Amino acid sequence: MATKKVILECSICGAHNYKTNVSPQHTKRLILKKYCSKCQQHTWHQETR
């Protein structure tokens, strides 16, 4: 089964900081708490469409 590449975007500043792979069966947006180098803090990053 192939995976789908997605980009994670900071919910505060909108910076595109991370790229990851998800299963194509994953229907909801992926939301992870990651470090944003622009905000210099841990923020929620969500999958862009």
mmCIF file of the N, C-alpha and C atoms, coordinates in Angstrom:
data_MODEL
# 
_entry.id   MODEL 
# 
loop_
_atom_site.group_PDB 
_atom_site.id 
_atom_site.type_symbol 
_atom_site.label_atom_id 
_atom_site.label_alt_id 
_atom_site.label_comp_id 
_atom_site.label_asym_id 
_atom_site.label_entity_id 
_atom_site.label_seq_id 
_atom_site.pdbx_PDB_ins_code 
_atom_site.Cartn_x 
_atom_site.Cartn_y 
_atom_site.Cartn_z 
_atom_site.occupancy 
_atom_site.B_iso_or_equiv 
_atom_site.pdbx_formal_charge 
_atom_site.auth_seq_id 
_atom_site.auth_comp_id 
_atom_site.auth_asym_id 
_atom_site.auth_atom_id 
_atom_site.pdbx_PDB_model_num 
ATOM 1   N N  . MET A 1 1  ? 0.843  -1.173 0.000  1.00 0.00 ? 1  MET A N  1 
ATOM 2   C CA . MET A 1 1  ? 0.000  0.000  0.000  1.00 0.00 ? 1  MET A CA 1 
ATOM 3   C C  . MET A 1 1  ? 0.890  1.239  0.000  1.00 0.00 ? 1  MET A C  1 
ATOM 4   N N  . ALA A 1 2  ? 0.651  2.145  -0.909 1.00 0.00 ? 2  ALA A N  1 
ATOM 5   C CA . ALA A 1 2  ? 1.438  3.374  -1.019 1.00 0.00 ? 2  ALA A CA 1 
ATOM 6   C C  . ALA A 1 2  ? 0.955  4.394  0.005  1.00 0.00 ? 2  ALA A C  1 
ATOM 7   N N  . THR A 1 3  ? 1.851  5.273  0.384  1.00 0.00 ? 3  THR A N  1 
ATOM 8   C CA . THR A 1 3  ? 1.493  6.323  1.323  1.00 0.00 ? 3  THR A CA 1 
ATOM 9   C C  . THR A 1 3  ? 1.349  7.651  0.591  1.00 0.00 ? 3  THR A C  1 
ATOM 10  N N  . LYS A 1 4  ? 0.630  8.568  1.212  1.00 0.00 ? 4  LYS A N  1 
ATOM 11  C CA . LYS A 1 4  ? 0.390  9.881  0.633  1.00 0.00 ? 4  LYS A CA 1 
ATOM 12  C C  . LYS A 1 4  ? 1.263  10.901 1.362  1.00 0.00 ? 4  LYS A C  1 
ATOM 13  N N  . LYS A 1 5  ? 1.985  11.744 0.624  1.00 0.00 ? 5  LYS A N  1 
ATOM 14  C CA . LYS A 1 5  ? 2.824  12.764 1.232  1.00 0.00 ? 5  LYS A CA 1 
ATOM 15  C C  . LYS A 1 5  ? 1.974  13.984 1.560  1.00 0.00 ? 5  LYS A C  1 
ATOM 16  N N  . VAL A 1 6  ? 2.150  14.521 2.775  1.00 0.00 ? 6  VAL A N  1 
ATOM 17  C CA . VAL A 1 6  ? 1.424  15.717 3.195  1.00 0.00 ? 6  VAL A CA 1 
ATOM 18  C C  . VAL A 1 6  ? 2.391  16.719 3.811  1.00 0.00 ? 6  VAL A C  1 
ATOM 19  N N  . ILE A 1 7  ? 2.004  17.975 3.803  1.00 0.00 ? 7  ILE A N  1 
ATOM 20  C CA . ILE A 1 7  ? 2.784  19.048 4.406  1.00 0.00 ? 7  ILE A CA 1 
ATOM 21  C C  . ILE A 1 7  ? 2.043  19.528 5.640  1.00 0.00 ? 7  ILE A C  1 
ATOM 22  N N  . LEU A 1 8  ? 2.785  19.739 6.733  1.00 0.00 ? 8  LEU A N  1 
ATOM 23  C CA . LEU A 1 8  ? 2.188  20.232 7.964  1.00 0.00 ? 8  LEU A CA 1 
ATOM 24  C C  . LEU A 1 8  ? 2.447  21.732 8.082  1.00 0.00 ? 8  LEU A C  1 
ATOM 25  N N  . GLU A 1 9  ? 1.398  22.488 8.426  1.00 0.00 ? 9  GLU A N  1 
ATOM 26  C CA . GLU A 1 9  ? 1.461  23.940 8.507  1.00 0.00 ? 9  GLU A CA 1 
ATOM 27  C C  . GLU A 1 9  ? 1.184  24.390 9.938  1.00 0.00 ? 9  GLU A C  1 
ATOM 28  N N  . CYS A 1 10 ? 1.956  25.355 10.419 1.00 0.00 ? 10 CYS A N  1 
ATOM 29  C CA . CYS A 1 10 ? 1.781  25.910 11.764 1.00 0.00 ? 10 CYS A CA 1 
ATOM 30  C C  . CYS A 1 10 ? 0.431  26.610 11.847 1.00 0.00 ? 10 CYS A C  1 
ATOM 31  N N  . SER A 1 11 ? -0.311 26.350 12.918 1.00 0.00 ? 11 SER A N  1 
ATOM 32  C CA . SER A 1 11 ? -1.631 26.955 13.066 1.00 0.00 ? 11 SER A CA 1 
ATOM 33  C C  . SER A 1 11 ? -1.560 28.423 13.470 1.00 0.00 ? 11 SER A C  1 
ATOM 34  N N  . ILE A 1 12 ? -0.413 28.888 13.971 1.00 0.00 ? 12 ILE A N  1 
ATOM 35  C CA . ILE A 1 12 ? -0.291 30.280 14.414 1.00 0.00 ? 12 ILE A CA 1 
ATOM 36  C C  . ILE A 1 12 ? 0.253  31.178 13.301 1.00 0.00 ? 12 ILE A C  1 
ATOM 37  N N  . CYS A 1 13 ? 1.420  30.829 12.754 1.00 0.00 ? 13 CYS A N  1 
ATOM 38  C CA . CYS A 1 13 ? 2.055  31.721 11.764 1.00 0.00 ? 13 CYS A CA 1 
ATOM 39  C C  . CYS A 1 13 ? 1.853  31.262 10.322 1.00 0.00 ? 13 CYS A C  1 
ATOM 40  N N  . GLY A 1 14 ? 1.434  30.014 10.106 1.00 0.00 ? 14 GLY A N  1 
ATOM 41  C CA . GLY A 1 14 ? 1.193  29.523 8.749  1.00 0.00 ? 14 GLY A CA 1 
ATOM 42  C C  . GLY A 1 14 ? 2.425  29.018 8.031  1.00 0.00 ? 14 GLY A C  1 
ATOM 43  N N  . ALA A 1 15 ? 3.545  28.876 8.725  1.00 0.00 ? 15 ALA A N  1 
ATOM 44  C CA . ALA A 1 15 ? 4.778  28.378 8.100  1.00 0.00 ? 15 ALA A CA 1 
ATOM 45  C C  . ALA A 1 15 ? 4.645  26.891 7.791  1.00 0.00 ? 15 ALA A C  1 
ATOM 46  N N  . HIS A 1 16 ? 5.170  26.471 6.648  1.00 0.00 ? 16 HIS A N  1 
ATOM 47  C CA . HIS A 1 16 ? 5.165  25.065 6.249  1.00 0.00 ? 16 HIS A CA 1 
ATOM 48  C C  . HIS A 1 16 ? 6.496  24.470 6.703  1.00 0.00 ? 16 HIS A C  1 
ATOM 49  N N  . ASN A 1 17 ? 6.496  23.796 7.858  1.00 0.00 ? 17 ASN A N  1 
ATOM 50  C CA . ASN A 1 17 ? 7.733  23.346 8.483  1.00 0.00 ? 17 ASN A CA 1 
ATOM 51  C C  . ASN A 1 17 ? 8.053  21.873 8.293  1.00 0.00 ? 17 ASN A C  1 
ATOM 52  N N  . TYR A 1 18 ? 7.049  21.014 8.160  1.00 0.00 ? 18 TYR A N  1 
ATOM 53  C CA . TYR A 1 18 ? 7.281  19.576 8.167  1.00 0.00 ? 18 TYR A CA 1 
ATOM 54  C C  . TYR A 1 18 ? 6.584  18.896 7.008  1.00 0.00 ? 18 TYR A C  1 
ATOM 55  N N  . LYS A 1 19 ? 7.179  17.796 6.536  1.00 0.00 ? 19 LYS A N  1 
ATOM 56  C CA . LYS A 1 19 ? 6.579  16.917 5.534  1.00 0.00 ? 19 LYS A CA 1 
ATOM 57  C C  . LYS A 1 19 ? 6.535  15.525 6.128  1.00 0.00 ? 19 LYS A C  1 
ATOM 58  N N  . THR A 1 20 ? 5.457  14.802 5.881  1.00 0.00 ? 20 THR A N  1 
ATOM 59  C CA . THR A 1 20 ? 5.323  13.460 6.420  1.00 0.00 ? 20 THR A CA 1 
ATOM 60  C C  . THR A 1 20 ? 4.476  12.612 5.486  1.00 0.00 ? 20 THR A C  1 
ATOM 61  N N  . ASN A 1 21 ? 4.395  11.336 5.760  1.00 0.00 ? 21 ASN A N  1 
ATOM 62  C CA . ASN A 1 21 ? 3.597  10.402 4.974  1.00 0.00 ? 21 ASN A CA 1 
ATOM 63  C C  . ASN A 1 21 ? 2.442  9.895  5.816  1.00 0.00 ? 21 ASN A C  1 
ATOM 64  N N  . VAL A 1 22 ? 1.275  9.751  5.195  1.00 0.00 ? 22 VAL A N  1 
ATOM 65  C CA . VAL A 1 22 ? 0.112  9.184  5.868  1.00 0.00 ? 22 VAL A CA 1 
ATOM 66  C C  . VAL A 1 22 ? -0.501 8.123  4.978  1.00 0.00 ? 22 VAL A C  1 
ATOM 67  N N  . SER A 1 23 ? -1.265 7.248  5.584  1.00 0.00 ? 23 SER A N  1 
ATOM 68  C CA . SER A 1 23 ? -1.970 6.207  4.856  1.00 0.00 ? 23 SER A CA 1 
ATOM 69  C C  . SER A 1 23 ? -3.098 6.836  4.048  1.00 0.00 ? 23 SER A C  1 
ATOM 70  N N  . PRO A 1 24 ? -3.372 6.343  2.841  1.00 0.00 ? 24 PRO A N  1 
ATOM 71  C CA . PRO A 1 24 ? -4.471 6.898  2.049  1.00 0.00 ? 24 PRO A CA 1 
ATOM 72  C C  . PRO A 1 24 ? -5.840 6.633  2.688  1.00 0.00 ? 24 PRO A C  1 
ATOM 73  N N  . GLN A 1 25 ? -5.913 5.703  3.621  1.00 0.00 ? 25 GLN A N  1 
ATOM 74  C CA . GLN A 1 25 ? -7.174 5.419  4.296  1.00 0.00 ? 25 GLN A CA 1 
ATOM 75  C C  . GLN A 1 25 ? -7.458 6.440  5.396  1.00 0.00 ? 25 GLN A C  1 
ATOM 76  N N  . HIS A 1 26 ? -6.470 7.267  5.737  1.00 0.00 ? 26 HIS A N  1 
ATOM 77  C CA . HIS A 1 26 ? -6.620 8.295  6.760  1.00 0.00 ? 26 HIS A CA 1 
ATOM 78  C C  . HIS A 1 26 ? -7.448 9.435  6.167  1.00 0.00 ? 26 HIS A C  1 
ATOM 79  N N  . THR A 1 27 ? -8.689 9.650  6.669  1.00 0.00 ? 27 THR A N  1 
ATOM 80  C CA . THR A 1 27 ? -9.587 10.629 6.062  1.00 0.00 ? 27 THR A CA 1 
ATOM 81  C C  . THR A 1 27 ? -9.571 11.979 6.758  1.00 0.00 ? 27 THR A C  1 
ATOM 82  N N  . LYS A 1 28 ? -9.308 12.009 8.066  1.00 0.00 ? 28 LYS A N  1 
ATOM 83  C CA . LYS A 1 28 ? -9.292 13.273 8.793  1.00 0.00 ? 28 LYS A CA 1 
ATOM 84  C C  . LYS A 1 28 ? -7.940 13.953 8.624  1.00 0.00 ? 28 LYS A C  1 
ATOM 85  N N  . ARG A 1 29 ? -7.914 15.276 8.850  1.00 0.00 ? 29 ARG A N  1 
ATOM 86  C CA . ARG A 1 29 ? -6.655 16.009 8.784  1.00 0.00 ? 29 ARG A CA 1 
ATOM 87  C C  . ARG A 1 29 ? -5.754 15.620 9.946  1.00 0.00 ? 29 ARG A C  1 
ATOM 88  N N  . LEU A 1 30 ? -4.513 15.408 9.632  1.00 0.00 ? 30 LEU A N  1 
ATOM 89  C CA . LEU A 1 30 ? -3.518 15.059 10.636 1.00 0.00 ? 30 LEU A CA 1 
ATOM 90  C C  . LEU A 1 30 ? -3.138 16.309 11.415 1.00 0.00 ? 30 LEU A C  1 
ATOM 91  N N  . ILE A 1 31 ? -3.186 16.241 12.751 1.00 0.00 ? 31 ILE A N  1 
ATOM 92  C CA . ILE A 1 31 ? -2.811 17.369 13.600 1.00 0.00 ? 31 ILE A CA 1 
ATOM 93  C C  . ILE A 1 31 ? -1.802 16.872 14.624 1.00 0.00 ? 31 ILE A C  1 
ATOM 94  N N  . LEU A 1 32 ? -0.616 17.488 14.624 1.00 0.00 ? 32 LEU A N  1 
ATOM 95  C CA . LEU A 1 32 ? 0.452  17.109 15.545 1.00 0.00 ? 32 LEU A CA 1 
ATOM 96  C C  . LEU A 1 32 ? 1.006  18.345 16.232 1.00 0.00 ? 32 LEU A C  1 
ATOM 97  N N  . LYS A 1 33 ? 1.502  18.180 17.444 1.00 0.00 ? 33 LYS A N  1 
ATOM 98  C CA . LYS A 1 33 ? 2.151  19.280 18.141 1.00 0.00 ? 33 LYS A CA 1 
ATOM 99  C C  . LYS A 1 33 ? 3.646  19.178 17.841 1.00 0.00 ? 33 LYS A C  1 
ATOM 100 N N  . LYS A 1 34 ? 4.173  20.181 17.131 1.00 0.00 ? 34 LYS A N  1 
ATOM 101 C CA . LYS A 1 34 ? 5.559  20.197 16.685 1.00 0.00 ? 34 LYS A CA 1 
ATOM 102 C C  . LYS A 1 34 ? 6.189  21.545 17.008 1.00 0.00 ? 34 LYS A C  1 
ATOM 103 N N  . TYR A 1 35 ? 7.516  21.602 16.910 1.00 0.00 ? 35 TYR A N  1 
ATOM 104 C CA . TYR A 1 35 ? 8.238  22.852 17.150 1.00 0.00 ? 35 TYR A CA 1 
ATOM 105 C C  . TYR A 1 35 ? 8.242  23.687 15.874 1.00 0.00 ? 35 TYR A C  1 
ATOM 106 N N  . CYS A 1 36 ? 7.868  24.952 15.993 1.00 0.00 ? 36 CYS A N  1 
ATOM 107 C CA . CYS A 1 36 ? 7.914  25.888 14.872 1.00 0.00 ? 36 CYS A CA 1 
ATOM 108 C C  . CYS A 1 36 ? 9.119  26.793 15.063 1.00 0.00 ? 36 CYS A C  1 
ATOM 109 N N  . SER A 1 37 ? 10.035 26.775 14.114 1.00 0.00 ? 37 SER A N  1 
ATOM 110 C CA . SER A 1 37 ? 11.244 27.583 14.231 1.00 0.00 ? 37 SER A CA 1 
ATOM 111 C C  . SER A 1 37 ? 10.952 29.070 14.040 1.00 0.00 ? 37 SER A C  1 
ATOM 112 N N  . LYS A 1 38 ? 9.877  29.408 13.364 1.00 0.00 ? 38 LYS A N  1 
ATOM 113 C CA . LYS A 1 38 ? 9.515  30.815 13.167 1.00 0.00 ? 38 LYS A CA 1 
ATOM 114 C C  . LYS A 1 38 ? 8.893  31.398 14.443 1.00 0.00 ? 38 LYS A C  1 
ATOM 115 N N  . CYS A 1 39 ? 7.999  30.639 15.085 1.00 0.00 ? 39 CYS A N  1 
ATOM 116 C CA . CYS A 1 39 ? 7.370  31.084 16.343 1.00 0.00 ? 39 CYS A CA 1 
ATOM 117 C C  . CYS A 1 39 ? 8.286  30.836 17.540 1.00 0.00 ? 39 CYS A C  1 
ATOM 118 N N  . GLN A 1 40 ? 9.231  29.924 17.402 1.00 0.00 ? 40 GLN A N  1 
ATOM 119 C CA . GLN A 1 40 ? 10.153 29.493 18.453 1.00 0.00 ? 40 GLN A CA 1 
ATOM 120 C C  . GLN A 1 40 ? 9.421  28.926 19.668 1.00 0.00 ? 40 GLN A C  1 
ATOM 121 N N  . GLN A 1 41 ? 8.406  28.093 19.388 1.00 0.00 ? 41 GLN A N  1 
ATOM 122 C CA . GLN A 1 41 ? 7.671  27.407 20.441 1.00 0.00 ? 41 GLN A CA 1 
ATOM 123 C C  . GLN A 1 41 ? 6.962  26.195 19.841 1.00 0.00 ? 41 GLN A C  1 
ATOM 124 N N  . HIS A 1 42 ? 6.469  25.323 20.691 1.00 0.00 ? 42 HIS A N  1 
ATOM 125 C CA . HIS A 1 42 ? 5.710  24.170 20.233 1.00 0.00 ? 42 HIS A CA 1 
ATOM 126 C C  . HIS A 1 42 ? 4.288  24.618 19.948 1.00 0.00 ? 42 HIS A C  1 
ATOM 127 N N  . THR A 1 43 ? 3.822  24.348 18.732 1.00 0.00 ? 43 THR A N  1 
ATOM 128 C CA . THR A 1 43 ? 2.475  24.737 18.319 1.00 0.00 ? 43 THR A CA 1 
ATOM 129 C C  . THR A 1 43 ? 1.824  23.565 17.600 1.00 0.00 ? 43 THR A C  1 
ATOM 130 N N  . TRP A 1 44 ? 0.519  23.673 17.380 1.00 0.00 ? 44 TRP A N  1 
ATOM 131 C CA . TRP A 1 44 ? -0.197 22.651 16.629 1.00 0.00 ? 44 TRP A CA 1 
ATOM 132 C C  . TRP A 1 44 ? 0.049  22.861 15.143 1.00 0.00 ? 44 TRP A C  1 
ATOM 133 N N  . HIS A 1 45 ? 0.408  21.787 14.460 1.00 0.00 ? 45 HIS A N  1 
ATOM 134 C CA . HIS A 1 45 ? 0.612  21.803 13.017 1.00 0.00 ? 45 HIS A CA 1 
ATOM 135 C C  . HIS A 1 45 ? -0.430 20.872 12.405 1.00 0.00 ? 45 HIS A C  1 
ATOM 136 N N  . GLN A 1 46 ? -1.116 21.361 11.359 1.00 0.00 ? 46 GLN A N  1 
ATOM 137 C CA . GLN A 1 46 ? -2.114 20.504 10.716 1.00 0.00 ? 46 GLN A CA 1 
ATOM 138 C C  . GLN A 1 46 ? -1.824 20.323 9.244  1.00 0.00 ? 46 GLN A C  1 
ATOM 139 N N  . GLU A 1 47 ? -2.361 19.260 8.707  1.00 0.00 ? 47 GLU A N  1 
ATOM 140 C CA . GLU A 1 47 ? -2.150 18.876 7.326  1.00 0.00 ? 47 GLU A CA 1 
ATOM 141 C C  . GLU A 1 47 ? -2.813 19.896 6.399  1.00 0.00 ? 47 GLU A C  1 
ATOM 142 N N  . THR A 1 48 ? -2.081 20.297 5.356  1.00 0.00 ? 48 THR A N  1 
ATOM 143 C CA . THR A 1 48 ? -2.658 21.189 4.349  1.00 0.00 ? 48 THR A CA 1 
ATOM 144 C C  . THR A 1 48 ? -3.272 20.323 3.257  1.00 0.00 ? 48 THR A C  1 
ATOM 145 N N  . ARG A 1 49 ? -4.243 20.876 2.570  1.00 0.00 ? 49 ARG A N  1 
ATOM 146 C CA . ARG A 1 49 ? -4.915 20.123 1.514  1.00 0.00 ? 49 ARG A CA 1 
ATOM 147 C C  . ARG A 1 49 ? -4.629 20.723 0.162  1.00 0.00 ? 49 ARG A C  1 
# 
